[in-house]
Every structure is written in structure tokens, then in C-alpha cells.
Amino acid sequence: MAGSSLQWNRCRGELTSLAATDANVILKGEPGSGKLTLVRGMHLYKNPQAPIVVVDCSAGKSAHEELRTALDSAATTIVLRRIDRLDASTDELFADLISADQHRYPARWIVATTSTDGDALQNSALAEHFIATVEVPALRHHPDDIPDIIRMHLAPHRETAFSDDTMRTLKKYHWPGNVRELVDTLKHVLRAKPAGTIAVADLPSALSSAPRRTMTAMERAERDAIVAALRDSGGNRVAAAKLLGIARSSLYRKIDTFGIHV
């Protein structure tokens, strides 16, 4: 739930208002954007003593039994994860189970998560049991929250800090994997450097690149070599070209193609 940006606060505020009335809600956002974390945090805010159950709707036939078990439990919050992965027949079964449960008292809070891709829910019977949809922003739309997210995950590593240049690099990166990718990157960096100040050179090479298209394995290797050379030469492109053994014009062209910023 870490973050204080306008986009994140708007999302969190909408969900808080809906949670207060137990209104069933769909959280829609890119994979890794923090949908499940947001629900878990809101559940703890609502009823920290009660259990929460997550049902993975992409699990096929077993998902139906998982939902039955969840509805027979003492959970006050049930999360239907990846509801866009349900096939038509399972969608109907889920809709029937949720409909029957909502007539009980007290009604439990049902939250569903879905990606932004596709139109799988347009004809969904299950979707009719939700009151509202809340958009969870992609990390690239609220990069100012990156320091807060990092601080939350740095608790066991209090002696670790990030330089200003490193933080600027993290904020510039487009984070296609969103918060999940940020956390994985943090773990990767801390394995190599568990204490001290994290410099730009300690970050994966991909974070210094914003290509306009998906790169091939060969292009990623080229990108990594160029980023390493630029870092070793302090950003001096002439020196980097000499280290790489290529013409400056070739280096400039590849920097532009790979969207490298060092």
C-alpha cells in the first residue's frame, strides 16, 4: 500500500470507500501493478483478525472447488484472482456460487482482479455481481512512489541507501513488469550488495535502456555491453566507443536504437 502520489492515492481512496460498504469490486491493472497487495492491505485495514482467501481463477477445474472451500470458510474477504482467465462454463458456476453467498448475512467482501488486456469480461455472468471497477495504475504512471516502495522492502537492510543518480534512473525506467519487477530488481541488487550505497553501476543494464520495441537476445547483449562501457567511462561516449572497438557513429546509432540513457 506504500505510495503517496496523486494516482495511487486516488486508486486507494476509491477502494477504501468501496471496502467500507462491502461493495464487491473489480481491480483492473497490468500484471505486477500491485492489485493483490492492495487488496491484502485493505483487508487488514477492514478486519485484521479475519482470514482472507485468494482463489486463482486460472487454475482450471480446481478453481471451482477452491471457491467452494473459500465460501465455506470463515474468510471475510475472498479474492478472485485473474477472473479474465475463466472459461464460459466456469464463469457461470462462479456466478451461481457468488450469487448464493451474497444472500447470506453478513455478506463477505468479494474482490476480483483482472489485467487490462482483452475483453473477456464483456459477456461474463460473474462480472454482474460487482458494483464497481477500480483502475490500478501502472508503476510508470506513478514513479514518484518508487522511493516509498523501496523503503518498505528495505526494512531488513537498513544500512543500504540509494544514490540520487540511482533513484533518478529507477524513476526514468518504464517498468514493464511494474511493482513486481521493481521488487525483483531490488532483491537482485541486494544479493550482490547487501549494504552500502547502491550506485547506478549496481543496477541491471536494462534499467538504463528504454527501447521502442522488443529486442532480440543479440540486441540485449549489445545493449548490456554498451551500457557497461558507458558506465565504465563515466558517460563519455568517445571513450566508450574505444572500449567497445566500434566507431562513434555506430555507438550513437545504437544508443538511439536501444534508448540508452547513462
Backbone bond lengths (Angstrom), bond angles and torsions (degrees), N, CA, C in turn:
res aa  C-N    CA-C-N  psi(-1)  N-CA   C-N-CA  omega(-1)  CA-C   N-CA-C  phi
1 M - - - 1.468 - - 1.525 110.81 -
2 A 1.371 117.71 2.37 1.453 121.05 -176.74 1.517 111.29 -64.28
3 G 1.318 115.99 141.35 1.456 120.89 177.56 1.518 110.91 136.70
4 S 1.332 116.26 148.00 1.463 120.81 -178.37 1.532 111.77 -137.28
5 S 1.320 117.55 12.04 1.465 120.27 -179.82 1.520 110.56 -68.66
6 L 1.336 115.99 163.17 1.455 121.20 179.59 1.526 111.16 -59.76
7 Q 1.341 116.49 -43.91 1.463 120.59 -178.10 1.517 111.34 -64.51
8 W 1.342 116.75 -44.41 1.469 120.38 -177.70 1.522 111.18 -70.35
9 N 1.331 116.58 -40.28 1.468 120.00 178.58 1.528 111.39 -64.25
10 R 1.344 116.97 -37.00 1.465 119.71 178.74 1.528 109.89 -64.26
11 C 1.327 116.63 -45.56 1.462 121.31 178.86 1.525 110.96 -61.85
12 R 1.324 116.19 -48.06 1.465 120.52 -178.83 1.531 111.19 -64.71
13 G 1.340 117.28 -37.24 1.459 121.15 179.39 1.520 112.02 -65.60
14 E 1.348 115.87 -42.11 1.472 119.60 177.54 1.521 110.77 -61.31
15 L 1.324 116.25 -44.47 1.461 119.96 -178.24 1.525 111.25 -67.79
16 T 1.322 117.43 -37.30 1.469 121.01 178.56 1.523 111.01 -62.32
17 S 1.321 116.42 -43.09 1.466 120.41 179.54 1.525 111.41 -63.26
18 L 1.332 116.74 -41.93 1.460 120.61 179.58 1.524 111.17 -69.52
19 A 1.333 116.46 -38.22 1.464 120.35 -179.69 1.524 111.15 -64.49
20 A 1.318 117.22 -33.06 1.465 121.14 -178.45 1.524 111.93 -64.48
21 T 1.333 116.25 -24.94 1.470 120.22 -179.44 1.524 112.03 -107.24
22 D 1.345 116.56 5.78 1.471 121.80 -177.28 1.523 112.49 59.16
23 A 1.328 117.24 26.61 1.463 121.07 178.37 1.525 109.50 -74.07
24 N 1.317 116.12 124.72 1.462 120.28 179.57 1.525 109.89 -62.18
25 V 1.326 116.10 138.49 1.456 119.89 -171.97 1.518 111.02 -139.42
26 I 1.331 115.31 146.60 1.461 122.07 172.84 1.521 108.16 -103.25
27 L 1.329 116.71 126.23 1.459 121.71 173.92 1.525 107.60 -97.86
28 K 1.308 115.26 121.37 1.457 121.23 -175.86 1.519 109.71 -116.17
29 G 1.312 117.10 127.36 1.455 119.89 179.95 1.507 111.28 -176.82
30 E 1.313 116.47 168.19 1.458 121.52 -178.78 1.528 110.82 -65.73
31 P 1.339 117.34 153.11 1.466 119.96 175.78 1.525 111.29 -54.95
32 G 1.333 115.85 135.25 1.457 120.54 177.93 1.508 114.89 83.89
33 S 1.345 118.17 4.01 1.472 120.26 -175.71 1.527 113.52 -79.56
34 G 1.327 117.73 -7.42 1.466 119.91 175.48 1.517 114.58 105.52
35 K 1.322 117.66 19.80 1.471 120.62 -176.54 1.530 111.62 -62.07
36 L 1.334 116.88 -50.13 1.466 119.99 -177.59 1.527 111.09 -67.07
37 T 1.317 117.19 -39.42 1.465 120.86 177.06 1.521 110.98 -60.80
38 L 1.320 115.97 -40.24 1.461 121.42 179.19 1.530 110.66 -62.69
39 V 1.336 116.84 -43.87 1.466 120.31 179.66 1.532 110.60 -65.50
40 R 1.321 116.70 -43.82 1.468 119.69 179.89 1.527 110.57 -60.30
41 G 1.316 116.43 -42.56 1.458 119.85 178.89 1.510 111.89 -64.41
42 M 1.330 117.39 -40.68 1.455 121.02 179.63 1.531 110.98 -68.17
43 H 1.332 116.87 -35.53 1.465 120.35 177.08 1.536 110.22 -63.32
44 L 1.323 116.38 -43.78 1.469 119.80 178.64 1.525 110.87 -62.67
45 Y 1.329 116.20 -34.31 1.462 121.16 177.93 1.532 110.65 -68.34
46 K 1.335 115.71 -39.88 1.462 121.44 -177.67 1.536 112.45 -74.76
47 N 1.328 115.72 -51.80 1.465 119.89 -171.21 1.527 109.33 -151.80
48 P 1.327 117.85 78.47 1.462 121.04 -173.26 1.526 114.76 -65.18
49 Q 1.321 118.30 -19.36 1.463 120.69 -177.83 1.529 112.47 -86.20
50 A 1.318 117.89 -18.02 1.464 121.36 -175.19 1.530 110.87 -92.68
51 P 1.336 116.95 153.15 1.469 119.38 178.97 1.518 112.40 -78.23
52 I 1.326 114.93 158.14 1.454 123.37 173.97 1.522 106.74 -123.32
53 V 1.327 118.21 139.78 1.457 122.21 -179.23 1.521 109.15 -122.29
54 V 1.340 115.89 134.27 1.459 121.68 177.47 1.524 108.82 -109.46
55 V 1.314 116.52 124.55 1.463 122.53 177.76 1.525 108.08 -108.76
56 D 1.331 116.69 120.94 1.461 120.92 -179.84 1.523 109.03 -85.96
57 C 1.322 116.09 108.07 1.464 120.94 -176.25 1.524 112.84 -72.50
58 S 1.317 117.52 -9.46 1.465 120.09 178.32 1.517 111.42 -88.09
59 A 1.345 116.99 3.48 1.466 120.92 -175.87 1.518 113.59 -81.54
60 G 1.323 117.97 3.77 1.461 121.03 177.78 1.512 112.65 77.29
61 K 1.343 116.37 -140.29 1.461 121.47 -175.89 1.521 112.54 -62.20
62 S 1.315 117.46 -32.84 1.471 120.44 -177.91 1.522 111.86 -66.04
63 A 1.345 117.51 -21.42 1.465 120.68 -179.48 1.528 110.90 -63.19
64 H 1.328 116.78 -34.59 1.466 120.88 -179.99 1.526 110.56 -63.25
65 E 1.330 116.59 -43.34 1.470 120.51 178.27 1.525 110.83 -69.23
66 E 1.327 116.18 -35.61 1.471 120.04 177.12 1.522 110.26 -60.77
67 L 1.337 116.67 -40.95 1.458 119.80 179.82 1.521 110.95 -68.31
68 R 1.317 117.81 -40.86 1.467 120.83 176.94 1.527 110.51 -57.65
69 T 1.326 115.39 -46.88 1.468 120.54 179.95 1.522 110.83 -62.17
70 A 1.333 116.16 -41.65 1.468 120.69 -179.96 1.519 111.44 -62.87
71 L 1.342 116.07 -41.51 1.463 120.42 -178.49 1.527 112.33 -71.63
72 D 1.329 116.36 -20.68 1.471 120.11 176.29 1.528 112.17 -89.54
73 S 1.329 116.57 -2.86 1.463 120.93 -177.65 1.523 111.29 -90.80
74 A 1.334 115.48 -178.69 1.466 120.94 179.33 1.529 111.71 -90.83
75 A 1.330 117.21 9.61 1.465 120.66 -178.33 1.522 110.85 -62.21
76 T 1.324 116.12 135.14 1.465 120.37 176.20 1.523 111.86 -96.14
77 T 1.328 116.10 -13.39 1.457 121.35 175.77 1.524 108.73 -130.25
78 I 1.313 116.53 129.92 1.464 121.41 175.59 1.515 108.06 -122.46
79 V 1.316 115.51 127.66 1.462 121.53 179.47 1.519 109.02 -105.12
80 L 1.304 116.44 123.41 1.466 122.24 174.56 1.524 107.08 -98.38
81 R 1.304 115.21 97.40 1.465 120.31 -173.37 1.525 111.04 -84.66
82 R 1.323 115.46 134.33 1.473 122.94 178.24 1.533 111.64 61.11
83 I 1.320 117.83 52.70 1.467 119.22 -178.81 1.519 112.02 -66.12
84 D 1.328 118.09 -17.45 1.458 120.45 177.59 1.534 111.93 -70.47
85 R 1.346 117.15 -9.36 1.464 121.08 179.15 1.533 112.60 -90.07
86 L 1.313 118.53 -4.78 1.465 121.26 -179.50 1.524 110.96 -72.10
87 D 1.349 116.42 137.14 1.455 118.33 172.69 1.529 108.78 -81.04
88 A 1.324 117.74 171.35 1.467 122.04 -172.66 1.524 112.44 -59.85
89 S 1.350 117.78 -42.81 1.464 120.17 -177.30 1.522 111.36 -68.77
90 T 1.325 117.15 -41.81 1.469 120.38 179.38 1.521 110.66 -69.29
91 D 1.318 116.47 -33.83 1.467 121.06 176.43 1.530 110.25 -58.68
92 E 1.316 117.81 -43.16 1.470 122.71 178.80 1.525 110.55 -64.18
93 L 1.334 117.06 -43.09 1.459 121.12 -179.95 1.530 110.73 -63.42
94 F 1.331 116.20 -42.83 1.462 120.78 177.77 1.528 110.21 -62.11
95 A 1.328 115.83 -43.50 1.469 120.48 -178.93 1.524 110.69 -60.08
96 D 1.342 116.90 -41.85 1.472 120.59 179.93 1.531 111.32 -64.83
97 L 1.325 116.55 -43.24 1.465 120.30 -179.48 1.530 111.38 -65.06
98 I 1.325 116.17 -43.96 1.464 120.12 -179.69 1.522 110.29 -66.29
99 S 1.326 117.06 -40.00 1.468 120.70 179.75 1.523 110.83 -60.77
100 A 1.331 117.15 -44.67 1.463 120.76 179.49 1.524 111.03 -64.86
101 D 1.323 116.38 -39.17 1.468 119.68 -178.07 1.520 111.92 -67.95
102 Q 1.327 117.88 -34.23 1.458 121.07 -175.68 1.528 112.97 -70.54
103 H 1.331 117.06 -11.68 1.463 119.99 176.95 1.532 111.89 -89.34
104 R 1.323 115.98 -2.73 1.462 120.05 177.67 1.524 110.19 -85.01
105 Y 1.342 114.31 164.59 1.459 118.61 176.56 1.537 108.28 -129.33
106 P 1.346 118.13 134.46 1.477 125.46 -4.51 1.527 110.53 -78.23
107 A 1.304 115.55 147.90 1.464 120.38 178.81 1.520 109.61 -71.51
108 R 1.296 115.89 136.08 1.472 118.79 177.65 1.529 109.94 -86.46
109 W 1.338 115.31 164.10 1.458 121.19 -178.09 1.522 108.68 -89.98
110 I 1.326 116.91 123.22 1.459 122.32 179.05 1.525 108.81 -108.85
111 V 1.315 115.89 123.39 1.460 121.52 178.47 1.528 107.90 -123.47
112 A 1.310 116.51 132.93 1.459 121.29 177.30 1.522 109.19 -115.47
113 T 1.333 116.02 149.54 1.459 119.84 175.91 1.520 108.98 -121.61
114 T 1.314 115.32 147.11 1.457 121.30 179.06 1.517 109.11 -151.37
115 S 1.331 116.27 155.39 1.457 120.25 176.19 1.524 108.79 -82.33
116 T 1.319 115.88 174.50 1.465 120.30 -179.95 1.521 111.26 -86.49
117 D 1.332 116.91 -3.63 1.458 120.03 -174.90 1.531 112.55 -88.07
118 G 1.303 117.16 141.40 1.453 122.28 171.35 1.516 114.01 80.90
119 D 1.339 114.67 175.68 1.460 120.77 -179.69 1.524 110.18 -126.51
120 A 1.342 115.78 37.07 1.465 121.29 -174.64 1.519 112.83 -62.02
121 L 1.330 118.34 -22.26 1.465 120.21 -174.34 1.526 113.38 -95.89
122 Q 1.320 117.42 0.91 1.465 119.34 -177.47 1.521 112.57 -60.41
123 N 1.334 117.49 -37.05 1.462 121.65 -178.78 1.529 111.35 -113.20
124 S 1.319 116.48 25.15 1.462 120.82 -176.75 1.528 111.56 -81.06
125 A 1.356 116.18 128.59 1.467 120.59 174.69 1.522 110.05 -72.31
126 L 1.328 116.10 -32.63 1.463 120.58 179.93 1.518 111.62 -64.72
127 A 1.344 116.89 -39.74 1.464 121.05 -177.40 1.524 112.72 -59.96
128 E 1.338 116.68 -23.14 1.463 120.19 -179.72 1.529 113.05 -68.52
129 H 1.334 117.23 -13.90 1.464 121.10 -178.55 1.537 112.17 -92.42
130 F 1.328 116.76 10.34 1.460 120.88 179.48 1.523 109.76 -113.82
131 I 1.322 114.97 140.80 1.463 121.34 -174.36 1.522 112.36 -84.40
132 A 1.333 116.35 -35.53 1.465 119.31 -172.24 1.516 111.27 -149.24
133 T 1.327 115.20 163.02 1.464 122.68 174.21 1.520 108.34 -120.73
134 V 1.324 115.93 130.58 1.466 121.34 177.81 1.518 108.35 -114.41
135 E 1.323 116.16 126.51 1.459 121.81 178.73 1.531 109.65 -83.39
136 V 1.322 116.17 125.11 1.463 121.45 175.80 1.527 107.33 -96.96
137 P 1.334 118.76 119.02 1.468 120.07 -173.74 1.521 112.93 -69.74
138 A 1.331 115.53 146.13 1.461 121.03 172.74 1.528 108.85 -67.43
139 L 1.323 116.98 151.34 1.465 120.59 -175.79 1.526 111.92 -59.30
140 R 1.346 117.23 -33.44 1.472 119.22 -179.47 1.523 111.78 -65.25
141 H 1.332 118.07 -16.00 1.457 121.49 178.71 1.527 112.84 -91.62
142 H 1.343 116.94 -7.61 1.470 119.06 174.11 1.528 109.93 -142.92
143 P 1.356 117.02 58.17 1.469 121.27 -177.02 1.522 113.50 -63.70
144 D 1.338 117.51 -21.04 1.461 118.86 179.57 1.527 112.31 -66.26
145 D 1.336 117.75 -13.70 1.464 120.97 177.75 1.519 112.56 -84.69
146 I 1.339 117.56 -6.97 1.459 120.76 -177.48 1.530 112.44 -57.39
147 P 1.349 120.52 -44.39 1.474 118.95 177.59 1.524 112.92 -58.77
148 D 1.338 117.83 -39.82 1.467 120.73 179.22 1.522 111.18 -65.07
149 I 1.325 116.30 -41.57 1.466 120.29 179.28 1.523 110.02 -64.73
150 I 1.306 116.60 -41.39 1.463 120.48 179.32 1.521 110.76 -64.22
151 R 1.334 116.72 -44.69 1.469 119.48 179.87 1.523 111.60 -59.19
152 M 1.330 116.42 -37.73 1.455 120.12 179.87 1.527 110.63 -62.98
153 H 1.320 117.23 -37.98 1.462 121.17 -177.01 1.531 112.60 -90.57
154 L 1.329 117.31 -6.31 1.462 120.27 179.86 1.528 113.09 -91.67
155 A 1.308 118.59 2.12 1.462 121.60 -175.26 1.527 113.71 -47.18
156 P 1.354 119.50 -47.03 1.469 118.31 179.84 1.522 113.22 -75.89
157 H 1.323 118.30 -4.06 1.468 121.81 -175.12 1.531 109.44 -124.33
158 R 1.304 116.52 57.02 1.471 120.75 -172.47 1.523 113.26 -64.68
159 E 1.350 117.06 -20.56 1.453 119.64 -179.03 1.528 111.92 -85.05
160 T 1.306 117.00 0.64 1.464 121.33 -178.78 1.523 110.68 -96.17
161 A 1.319 116.40 136.48 1.461 121.59 177.55 1.526 108.66 -135.29
162 F 1.321 116.22 163.57 1.460 121.91 178.59 1.519 108.52 -116.90
163 S 1.336 116.21 131.74 1.461 120.11 178.45 1.522 109.60 -67.19
164 D 1.332 116.01 162.33 1.464 120.55 179.11 1.525 110.88 -61.29
165 D 1.345 117.03 -40.70 1.462 120.44 179.36 1.531 110.68 -64.23
166 T 1.321 116.27 -38.44 1.460 120.21 179.66 1.526 110.25 -65.00
167 M 1.333 115.61 -43.36 1.463 118.80 -179.55 1.523 110.87 -65.47
168 R 1.338 117.41 -36.38 1.464 120.11 177.51 1.530 110.07 -64.73
169 T 1.336 117.12 -39.67 1.464 121.19 178.34 1.521 110.73 -63.67
170 L 1.324 116.86 -41.83 1.467 120.87 178.80 1.523 111.02 -63.22
171 K 1.323 116.94 -37.53 1.465 120.47 -178.78 1.531 111.79 -74.79
172 K 1.331 117.44 -28.02 1.467 120.77 -179.89 1.520 112.12 -76.11
173 Y 1.322 116.64 -28.67 1.461 120.82 -174.92 1.530 110.42 -65.32
174 H 1.342 117.63 147.99 1.470 120.91 -173.54 1.528 113.58 -86.12
175 W 1.330 119.73 -11.04 1.466 124.66 173.63 1.526 113.38 47.65
176 P 1.337 118.06 67.31 1.470 119.91 177.84 1.527 112.89 -61.49
177 G 1.344 116.91 -26.43 1.466 120.33 177.62 1.515 113.35 -93.85
178 N 1.341 116.14 4.49 1.465 122.75 174.70 1.531 112.86 60.60
179 V 1.341 116.65 -146.21 1.469 120.95 -174.01 1.519 110.89 -61.28
180 R 1.331 116.33 -36.90 1.467 119.46 179.88 1.518 110.64 -59.29
181 E 1.342 117.07 -42.06 1.462 120.52 178.76 1.517 110.78 -66.91
182 L 1.331 117.55 -38.59 1.462 120.84 177.44 1.528 110.93 -60.79
183 V 1.328 116.96 -45.55 1.467 120.81 -179.60 1.531 110.26 -65.14
184 D 1.336 117.38 -41.56 1.470 120.48 178.16 1.524 110.59 -63.45
185 T 1.330 116.54 -39.63 1.465 120.62 177.50 1.521 110.67 -63.38
186 L 1.322 116.34 -42.17 1.457 121.37 179.25 1.533 110.43 -61.03
187 K 1.330 116.78 -44.38 1.466 120.56 178.43 1.522 111.12 -61.90
188 H 1.347 115.96 -41.16 1.455 120.81 179.41 1.533 110.78 -61.76
189 V 1.323 115.94 -45.42 1.466 120.60 -178.78 1.526 110.84 -65.48
190 L 1.336 117.05 -42.40 1.455 120.53 -176.52 1.527 112.70 -71.42
191 R 1.325 117.17 -24.81 1.466 118.83 175.00 1.523 110.21 -65.86
192 A 1.337 115.12 -38.52 1.464 119.36 -179.54 1.521 112.14 -82.13
193 K 1.340 117.46 -29.02 1.464 120.47 -175.84 1.528 108.48 -144.11
194 P 1.338 117.66 80.90 1.469 121.01 -175.31 1.526 115.10 -72.06
195 A 1.323 117.78 -10.97 1.473 120.28 178.97 1.517 109.21 -146.00
196 G 1.332 114.88 161.38 1.460 119.80 -179.60 1.513 111.88 96.20
197 T 1.330 116.37 -172.15 1.457 122.34 -177.75 1.519 110.32 -92.10
198 I 1.324 116.43 127.60 1.459 121.45 178.85 1.526 108.84 -81.66
199 A 1.333 116.21 121.37 1.459 122.06 179.15 1.522 109.73 -98.88
200 V 1.329 116.17 167.74 1.463 120.43 179.26 1.522 110.10 -57.68
201 A 1.333 117.26 -37.58 1.463 121.62 -179.19 1.524 112.66 -63.29
202 D 1.328 117.70 -19.39 1.465 121.21 179.24 1.524 112.52 -82.27
203 L 1.337 117.25 -11.58 1.463 121.24 -178.16 1.521 110.90 -84.52
204 P 1.336 117.55 152.98 1.474 120.02 174.09 1.522 110.59 -57.78
205 S 1.326 116.30 147.16 1.467 121.01 -177.40 1.524 112.43 -59.04
206 A 1.330 116.89 -31.35 1.472 120.52 -176.78 1.519 112.01 -59.27
207 L 1.337 117.40 -26.75 1.464 120.43 -176.79 1.523 112.17 -73.38
208 S 1.328 117.42 -11.33 1.462 120.99 177.24 1.519 110.81 -102.12
209 S 1.324 116.37 20.95 1.459 120.75 -177.34 1.518 110.37 -140.15
210 A 1.340 115.75 141.15 1.467 121.37 176.01 1.526 107.85 -136.34
211 P 1.339 117.63 73.80 1.468 120.69 -177.21 1.524 112.13 -67.17
212 R 1.317 115.88 153.99 1.463 121.29 -179.15 1.530 112.14 -81.09
213 R 1.326 117.16 -11.14 1.465 121.34 -178.34 1.530 108.91 -148.00
214 T 1.324 115.90 170.92 1.457 120.71 176.77 1.528 109.29 -69.88
215 M 1.331 116.45 131.60 1.462 120.25 -177.21 1.516 111.05 -94.20
216 T 1.321 115.47 153.48 1.456 121.37 174.76 1.536 108.91 -77.33
217 A 1.329 116.59 169.33 1.460 120.62 178.35 1.534 110.53 -60.90
218 M 1.332 116.28 -39.86 1.465 120.32 178.70 1.530 110.66 -64.26
219 E 1.319 117.00 -41.54 1.464 120.20 179.49 1.529 111.22 -66.94
220 R 1.315 117.31 -37.18 1.474 119.35 177.19 1.522 111.06 -64.00
221 A 1.336 116.20 -37.99 1.468 120.05 177.76 1.527 110.36 -65.33
222 E 1.348 116.17 -41.99 1.466 120.68 176.53 1.523 110.38 -61.39
223 R 1.348 115.32 -45.82 1.458 120.27 -179.82 1.526 111.34 -58.21
224 D 1.319 116.41 -45.35 1.462 120.55 -178.70 1.528 111.25 -63.53
225 A 1.341 116.70 -39.81 1.473 120.39 179.34 1.524 111.08 -65.58
226 I 1.331 116.54 -40.01 1.464 120.65 179.82 1.525 110.78 -67.75
227 V 1.318 117.09 -44.13 1.457 120.50 178.64 1.526 110.60 -61.00
228 A 1.341 116.84 -42.91 1.469 120.58 179.14 1.523 111.08 -61.81
229 A 1.333 116.18 -42.77 1.467 120.08 179.88 1.522 111.28 -65.57
230 L 1.320 117.57 -41.34 1.462 120.96 178.49 1.522 111.35 -65.40
231 R 1.318 116.77 -39.59 1.468 120.12 177.71 1.523 110.45 -66.01
232 D 1.343 116.56 -42.48 1.468 120.09 -179.28 1.525 111.63 -66.15
233 S 1.333 117.03 -28.57 1.470 120.33 -178.18 1.524 112.42 -98.77
234 G 1.325 116.31 12.28 1.463 120.03 177.86 1.516 113.48 66.16
235 G 1.326 117.18 27.07 1.457 121.13 179.03 1.515 114.26 87.49
236 N 1.350 117.84 0.27 1.461 122.05 179.87 1.525 108.92 -76.61
237 R 1.317 116.74 112.55 1.462 120.62 -173.65 1.526 112.76 -71.90
238 V 1.318 116.46 -33.00 1.468 119.66 177.52 1.524 109.30 -63.39
239 A 1.337 116.47 -47.11 1.460 120.65 179.94 1.521 111.04 -65.71
240 A 1.324 116.35 -37.82 1.458 120.28 179.93 1.529 110.86 -64.61
241 A 1.343 116.65 -39.97 1.466 120.33 179.02 1.526 110.38 -62.32
242 K 1.331 116.77 -39.30 1.472 120.66 177.86 1.522 110.87 -65.39
243 L 1.356 116.85 -41.97 1.461 120.14 178.54 1.531 111.77 -61.22
244 L 1.331 114.94 -36.76 1.462 120.11 -177.82 1.530 112.48 -84.07
245 G 1.333 116.52 -17.10 1.456 120.14 -179.11 1.519 113.19 73.32
246 I 1.343 115.71 33.73 1.460 119.82 179.30 1.527 109.19 -128.78
247 A 1.314 116.46 163.30 1.463 121.19 178.84 1.522 110.11 -69.73
248 R 1.328 116.03 151.04 1.468 119.67 179.10 1.525 111.45 -60.19
249 S 1.348 115.53 -38.19 1.465 118.54 -179.58 1.525 110.73 -62.25
250 S 1.331 117.34 -37.80 1.466 120.97 178.06 1.521 110.61 -66.83
251 L 1.329 115.73 -40.23 1.465 119.71 178.83 1.524 110.58 -63.87
252 Y 1.338 116.82 -45.75 1.466 120.09 -179.50 1.529 110.80 -60.88
253 R 1.335 116.16 -40.28 1.463 120.35 -179.27 1.535 110.92 -65.10
254 K 1.322 116.72 -42.33 1.464 120.25 -179.41 1.530 111.35 -70.87
255 I 1.322 117.45 -34.88 1.467 120.71 176.61 1.523 109.89 -60.82
256 D 1.331 115.17 -41.66 1.465 119.71 178.96 1.533 111.07 -69.45
257 T 1.328 116.73 -42.61 1.472 121.17 -178.72 1.517 111.66 -63.34
258 F 1.338 116.46 -42.05 1.457 120.88 -176.30 1.536 113.13 -89.70
259 G 1.341 116.08 -3.01 1.460 119.60 179.14 1.522 112.35 63.22
260 I 1.322 116.51 39.96 1.482 121.00 -175.70 1.513 110.39 -79.94
261 H 1.325 116.11 133.84 1.476 121.03 174.21 1.518 108.39 -133.01
262 V 1.334 115.86 108.06 1.477 121.84 178.89 1.519 108.09 -130.89
